[in-house]
Amino acid sequence: VAKDLGLQLLELSDRGVRILNKGRTQYFAVQGKTGHLVTAERIDREQLCRLVEKCVLRCELIVEGQM
């Protein structure tokens, strides 16, 4: 995430970078030491999308300030 946005690792916390998911479970996180997008929670496809052939999890990345 840091590399894709052209940010230094320290800027991730300074700019308030955070992930927003729809729903209560936070499935993704930005790792502060590496800037990588990682899974924060076990993702159970059968529980989330049992009747749907194509399973998609959407989330938003919020960065405060101008890019």
Summary of the structure (lengths in Angstrom):
residues: 67
radius of gyration: 13.9
end to end distance: 13.5
largest distance: 41.9
contacts: 134
relative contact order: 0.28
helix: 22%
strand: 21%
